Amino acid sequence: MSAREDPAGVSLSGVMDEDRRAARTAGALLPPHMPALMVALTAVTGVIEAVSLLALGPAFTAMQTGNVLFLAFGAAQAGNLPTLPAGISLAAFVLGVVCGSHLEAVSEARGRRWFIMGLLVEAGLLLAAAAAAWGLAPQYGAPTPRHLAVTAVLALAMGLRNTTIMRANVPGVPTTLVTRSMTAFLGGSAMGRVAVYGYRTAGWRLRGLSILAMFAGGFAGALLIRAGCPVGWLLLPPAAAVLVVGLVYRGQPPLHTGPAGGRDRSP
């Protein structure tokens, strides 16, 4: 077995090369404002997860790891956590990923810019969730059918978002979770001293900004929930932010949503 492979046969050199390229070239092959737009979308995720977990759930809509664990705890009959919200969110997320993948393939085949279309569809779904939640009071732990319906629409939108962002492949900013970004940020810091993560490079700073953006979005959403803001109103700013990101990106160079991501070099 090669020293560059783990026991399962996964190439470690490929992972290290990916991190090295991300640290060195983050932002270099992307449209000029792309990193800032991705950070904005990360903050939107923080708000949405605050709403879904604290006002509709308990369930996550973007970070499905939590829902898988909620279902596992429920299957073990431990913790007294309701599993229906998590199950509905997970099912809607799966549907969003599948639909997003098919729509992207069709759009790319026809020469359309899927990244913009994906964001516009996401904004539409968030507006639909806000309309469905209009006048709905935040409620944690005992969601009504209406709360569950809003959760499903949000998870559908986040499944679509994950498809859009994964194919765009912007280094360091997945926009719907920060675990890997945090690992690379800390590993490449003065504390971790892992050279491949590019301490103080553009990619390293971008990872730090994505962590702060997720925290800021979750903090803002939680404060609005504590203030008694209705769920419908809570979802309007995220919908508007995603719409603005999509419209701003329209003026940027085309982004190729292939496996490597980055700027499209075609004429």
C-alpha positions in Angstrom: 0.0 0.0 0.0 1.4 3.4 -1.0 2.2 5.8 1.8 -0.1 8.3 0.0 -3.2 6.1 0.5 -5.2 5.3 3.5 -6.3 1.7 4.4 -9.5 2.2 2.5 -7.6 3.0 -0.7 -8.5 6.7 -0.7 -5.7 8.8 -2.1 -4.4 11.3 0.5 -2.3 13.0 -2.1 -5.5 14.0 -4.0 -6.9 15.6 -0.8 -3.7 17.4 -0.1 -3.4 18.6 -3.6 -6.9 19.9 -3.5 -6.2 21.8 -0.3 -3.0 23.2 -1.7 -4.7 24.4 -4.9 -7.5 26.0 -2.8 -5.1 27.8 -0.6 -3.0 29.1 -3.5 -5.7 30.0 -6.1 -8.8 30.8 -4.1 -10.3 33.8 -5.9 -7.8 33.7 -8.7 -9.9 31.7 -11.2 -13.2 33.0 -10.0 -15.3 36.0 -11.1 -14.2 39.1 -9.2 -17.0 39.3 -6.6 -17.6 35.5 -6.3 -15.9 35.0 -2.9 -17.9 37.9 -1.3 -21.2 36.5 -2.8 -20.4 33.1 -1.3 -19.8 34.6 2.1 -23.2 36.4 1.9 -24.9 33.1 1.1 -23.2 31.5 4.1 -24.7 34.2 6.3 -28.1 33.5 4.7 -27.7 29.8 5.7 -27.1 30.9 9.3 -30.4 32.8 9.4 -32.3 29.9 7.8 -30.9 27.3 10.2 -31.9 29.5 13.1 -35.4 29.7 11.8 -35.7 26.0 11.0 -34.2 24.8 14.3 -35.6 27.4 16.8 -38.9 28.5 15.2 -40.1 25.5 13.2 -38.3 22.4 14.4 -36.3 21.0 15.9 -34.8 20.2 12.5 -32.0 21.5 10.3 -32.6 22.3 6.6 -29.1 22.8 5.2 -26.9 20.8 7.6 -28.4 17.4 7.2 -25.9 15.7 9.5 -28.0 16.9 12.5 -31.2 15.4 11.0 -29.5 12.0 10.4 -28.4 12.0 14.0 -31.9 13.1 15.3 -33.3 10.1 13.4 -30.7 7.8 14.8 -31.4 9.0 18.4 -35.1 8.5 17.7 -34.6 5.0 16.4 -32.7 4.2 19.6 -35.6 5.8 21.6 -33.2 8.1 23.4 -33.3 11.8 24.1 -37.1 12.3 23.5 -36.4 14.2 20.3 -39.2 14.4 17.8 -38.1 12.7 14.6 -40.9 13.8 12.3 -39.4 17.3 11.5 -36.0 15.8 10.9 -37.4 13.1 8.6 -39.5 15.6 6.6 -36.5 17.9 6.2 -34.2 15.1 5.1 -36.7 13.9 2.5 -37.3 17.4 1.1 -33.6 18.0 1.0 -33.1 14.8 -1.0 -35.8 15.9 -3.4 -34.1 19.3 -3.8 -30.7 17.7 -4.6 -32.2 15.3 -7.1 -34.3 18.0 -8.8 -31.4 20.5 -8.8 -29.1 18.0 -10.4 -31.5 17.2 -13.2 -32.3 20.9 -13.8 -28.6 21.8 -13.8 -27.8 19.1 -16.4 -30.6 20.3 -18.7 -29.6 24.0 -18.3 -25.9 23.3 -18.9 -26.7 21.2 -22.0 -28.7 24.1 -23.4 -25.9 26.6 -22.7 -27.7 28.4 -19.9 -26.0 29.8 -16.8 -27.2 27.3 -14.1 -25.6 29.2 -11.2 -27.8 32.2 -11.7 -30.9 30.0 -12.3 -30.2 28.0 -9.2 -30.1 31.1 -7.0 -33.2 32.5 -8.5 -35.1 29.3 -8.0 -33.8 29.2 -4.4 -35.0 32.7 -3.8 -38.4 31.8 -5.2 -38.6 28.8 -2.8 -37.6 31.0 0.1 -40.4 33.5 -0.8 -42.8 30.6 -1.1 -41.8 29.5 2.4 -42.3 33.0 3.7 -45.7 33.1 2.2 -46.7 29.8 3.7 -45.4 31.0 7.1 -47.1 34.4 7.0 -48.6 35.1 10.4 -47.1 31.9 11.8 -45.6 32.3 15.3 -42.3 30.6 16.2 -42.7 27.3 18.0 -40.1 24.9 19.1 -40.6 21.2 19.9 -44.2 20.7 18.9 -44.5 21.8 15.2 -47.9 22.0 13.6 -48.5 20.7 10.0 -48.0 24.3 8.8 -44.6 24.5 10.6 -43.6 21.2 9.0 -44.7 22.4 5.5 -42.5 25.5 5.8 -39.6 23.2 7.0 -40.1 21.1 3.9 -39.9 24.1 1.5 -36.8 25.4 3.2 -35.1 22.0 3.0 -36.0 21.8 -0.6 -34.4 25.1 -1.2 -31.3 24.1 0.7 -31.0 20.9 -1.3 -31.0 22.9 -4.4 -28.4 25.3 -2.9 -26.1 22.4 -2.1 -26.2 21.2 -5.7 -25.5 24.7 -7.0 -22.6 25.4 -4.7 -21.0 22.0 -5.0 -20.9 22.2 -8.7 -19.6 25.8 -8.6 -16.8 24.4 -6.4 -15.7 27.7 -4.8 -12.7 26.8 -2.6 -13.2 27.2 1.2 -16.8 28.4 1.1 -19.4 25.6 0.8 -22.0 28.1 2.2 -24.1 25.5 4.0 -21.6 24.2 6.6 -18.4 25.3 8.2 -16.8 22.1 9.6 -14.3 21.7 6.8 -13.6 25.4 6.5 -13.0 25.6 10.2 -10.6 22.6 10.1 -8.6 24.1 7.3 -8.7 27.6 8.9 -7.4 26.3 12.2 -5.0 23.8 10.7 -3.4 26.6 8.6 -3.3 29.1 11.4 -0.3 29.9 13.6 -1.7 27.2 16.0 -2.0 24.4 13.5 1.0 25.3 11.2 -0.1 23.0 8.3 1.5 24.6 5.3 -0.9 23.2 2.7 -3.7 25.2 4.1 -1.9 28.5 3.2 -1.7 30.6 6.3 -2.7 34.2 5.5 -3.4 33.4 1.9 -6.7 34.5 0.2 -8.2 31.0 0.7 -7.3 31.0 4.4 -8.9 34.3 5.0 -12.0 33.3 3.0 -12.5 30.3 5.2 -12.3 32.5 8.3 -14.9 34.9 6.8 -17.2 32.0 6.1 -17.1 30.9 9.7 -17.9 34.4 10.9 -20.7 34.7 8.3 -22.4 31.6 9.6 -22.1 32.7 13.2 -23.4 36.2 12.3 -26.4 34.8 10.4 -27.3 32.4 13.1 -26.9 35.1 15.8 -29.1 37.6 13.9 -31.8 35.0 13.3 -31.8 33.9 16.9 -32.1 37.5 18.1 -35.1 38.1 15.8 -36.8 35.0 17.0 -36.3 36.1 20.6 -37.8 39.4 19.7 -41.0 37.6 18.7 -40.7 38.2 14.9 -43.2 36.1 12.9 -41.7 33.3 10.8 -42.8 34.8 7.5 -41.0 38.1 8.3 -37.9 36.1 9.3 -37.6 34.5 5.9 -38.0 37.6 3.8 -34.4 38.9 4.3 -32.8 35.6 3.3 -35.0 35.4 0.2 -34.1 39.0 -0.7 -30.3 38.4 -0.1 -30.3 35.3 -2.3 -32.1 37.2 -5.0 -29.6 40.1 -4.8 -26.7 37.6 -5.0 -28.1 36.1 -8.2 -28.8 39.5 -9.8 -25.3 40.8 -8.8 -23.7 37.7 -10.3 -25.4 38.3 -13.7 -22.8 40.9 -14.4 -19.9 38.6 -13.7 -18.0 36.4 -16.2 -19.6 33.0 -16.8 -18.9 30.3 -14.2 -18.5 26.8 -15.5 -20.2 24.4 -13.2 -18.1 21.4 -14.0 -16.1 19.2 -11.6 -13.3 21.7 -11.3 -15.3 24.9 -11.1 -13.7 28.3 -11.7 -14.0 30.7 -14.5 -15.3 29.4 -17.8 -12.5 29.9 -20.4 -14.7 29.4 -23.4 -15.4 32.4 -25.7 
